[in-house]
Amino acid sequence: MCNLYSNTMPPAAMRQLFAVDAKYDQLGNAEPLPAIFPKGTAPIVALDDDRKRALWNTHWGFVLPQVSKKTGKPSKMDAYYDRKRAEREARTARQISDI
């Protein structure tokens, strides 16, 4: 999946294409991205807290399990991140169903 995505569209064109009001554009003067890689940033369209479409730059990629070097067991932070990930996925699913 590395380097399968690119974004060469200017933010103004993305706002127009996805019907995003300029005041909800968090991209600023975004540079074109000829290649988007995991662990990098990429623009997304999402619903904000007011249920308005917004453009954001966000990190994306694969979350790898973290284990303790000492014990080999999953770190306690994994539970925190698993809960946060589940909350984020549930919020995203609600947002997608509302679009």
RAWOZI-V400274 format. One record per pair of residues at least 12 apart in sequence whose ideal C-beta (glycine too) atoms are under 10 Angstrom apart, sorted by the first residue. I is the first residue (numbers start at 1). J is the second residue. D is the distance in whole Angstrom. If there is no record, write none. Layout:
BEGIN
[[I | J | D] [I | J | D]]
END
This chain:
BEGIN
[[1 | 37 | 9] [1 | 38 | 7] [1 | 61 | 9] [1 | 62 | 9] [2 | 35 | 9] [2 | 36 | 9] [2 | 37 | 6] [2 | 38 | 6] [2 | 39 | 10] [2 | 40 | 10] [2 | 61 | 10] [3 | 34 | 9] [3 | 35 | 5] [3 | 36 | 7] [3 | 37 | 6] [3 | 38 | 9] [4 | 35 | 9] [4 | 36 | 8] [4 | 37 | 9] [5 | 33 | 8] [5 | 35 | 8] [5 | 36 | 4] [5 | 37 | 9] [5 | 40 | 10] [5 | 42 | 7] [5 | 60 | 9] [6 | 32 | 8] [6 | 33 | 6] [6 | 34 | 5] [6 | 35 | 6] [6 | 36 | 6] [6 | 42 | 10] [7 | 30 | 8] [7 | 31 | 10] [7 | 32 | 7] [7 | 33 | 5] [7 | 34 | 8] [7 | 35 | 10] [7 | 36 | 7] [7 | 42 | 7] [7 | 43 | 6] [8 | 31 | 10] [8 | 32 | 4] [8 | 33 | 7] [8 | 34 | 7] [9 | 30 | 9] [9 | 32 | 8] [9 | 33 | 10] [9 | 43 | 9] [10 | 27 | 9] [10 | 29 | 9] [10 | 30 | 8] [10 | 31 | 10] [10 | 32 | 8] [11 | 25 | 6] [11 | 26 | 10] [11 | 27 | 5] [11 | 28 | 7] [11 | 29 | 7] [11 | 30 | 5] [11 | 31 | 10] [11 | 43 | 8] [11 | 55 | 7] [12 | 25 | 9] [12 | 27 | 10] [14 | 27 | 8] [14 | 30 | 8] [14 | 43 | 7] [14 | 45 | 8] [14 | 55 | 6] [15 | 27 | 9] [15 | 45 | 9] [15 | 53 | 9] [15 | 55 | 7] [17 | 45 | 9] [18 | 43 | 10] [18 | 44 | 10] [18 | 45 | 5] [18 | 53 | 6] [18 | 54 | 10] [18 | 55 | 7] [18 | 99 | 10] [19 | 45 | 9] [19 | 53 | 6] [20 | 45 | 7] [20 | 46 | 10] [20 | 52 | 8] [20 | 53 | 5] [20 | 54 | 6] [20 | 55 | 5] [21 | 52 | 7] [21 | 53 | 8] [21 | 54 | 9] [21 | 55 | 10] [22 | 55 | 10] [23 | 52 | 9] [23 | 54 | 9] [24 | 45 | 10] [24 | 46 | 10] [24 | 47 | 10] [24 | 48 | 6] [24 | 50 | 9] [24 | 52 | 5] [24 | 53 | 6] [24 | 54 | 4] [24 | 55 | 7] [24 | 56 | 9] [25 | 43 | 10] [25 | 53 | 10] [25 | 54 | 7] [25 | 55 | 5] [25 | 56 | 9] [26 | 43 | 9] [26 | 44 | 10] [26 | 46 | 10] [26 | 48 | 9] [26 | 54 | 6] [26 | 55 | 6] [26 | 56 | 5] [26 | 57 | 7] [26 | 58 | 10] [27 | 43 | 6] [27 | 44 | 10] [27 | 54 | 10] [27 | 55 | 5] [27 | 56 | 7] [27 | 57 | 6] [28 | 55 | 10] [28 | 57 | 8] [30 | 42 | 10] [30 | 43 | 6] [30 | 55 | 9] [30 | 57 | 7] [33 | 57 | 10] [36 | 60 | 8] [37 | 60 | 9] [37 | 61 | 8] [38 | 59 | 9] [38 | 60 | 7] [38 | 61 | 3] [38 | 62 | 6] [39 | 59 | 7] [39 | 60 | 8] [39 | 61 | 4] [39 | 62 | 8] [40 | 57 | 10] [40 | 58 | 10] [40 | 59 | 7] [40 | 60 | 7] [40 | 61 | 7] [41 | 56 | 10] [41 | 57 | 5] [41 | 58 | 6] [41 | 59 | 6] [41 | 60 | 8] [42 | 56 | 10] [42 | 57 | 7] [42 | 58 | 7] [42 | 59 | 8] [42 | 60 | 6] [42 | 61 | 10] [43 | 55 | 6] [43 | 56 | 7] [43 | 57 | 6] [43 | 58 | 8] [44 | 56 | 6] [44 | 57 | 8] [44 | 58 | 5] [44 | 60 | 8] [44 | 92 | 10] [45 | 95 | 10] [45 | 99 | 9] [46 | 58 | 8] [46 | 91 | 9] [46 | 92 | 7] [46 | 95 | 6] [46 | 96 | 9] [46 | 99 | 10] [47 | 91 | 9] [47 | 92 | 9] [47 | 94 | 8] [47 | 95 | 4] [47 | 96 | 9] [47 | 98 | 7] [47 | 99 | 8] [48 | 95 | 9] [51 | 94 | 10] [51 | 95 | 8] [51 | 98 | 7] [53 | 95 | 9] [53 | 99 | 8] [63 | 78 | 9] [63 | 81 | 7] [63 | 82 | 9] [63 | 85 | 7] [65 | 78 | 6] [65 | 81 | 10] [65 | 82 | 10] [66 | 78 | 6] [66 | 81 | 8]]
END
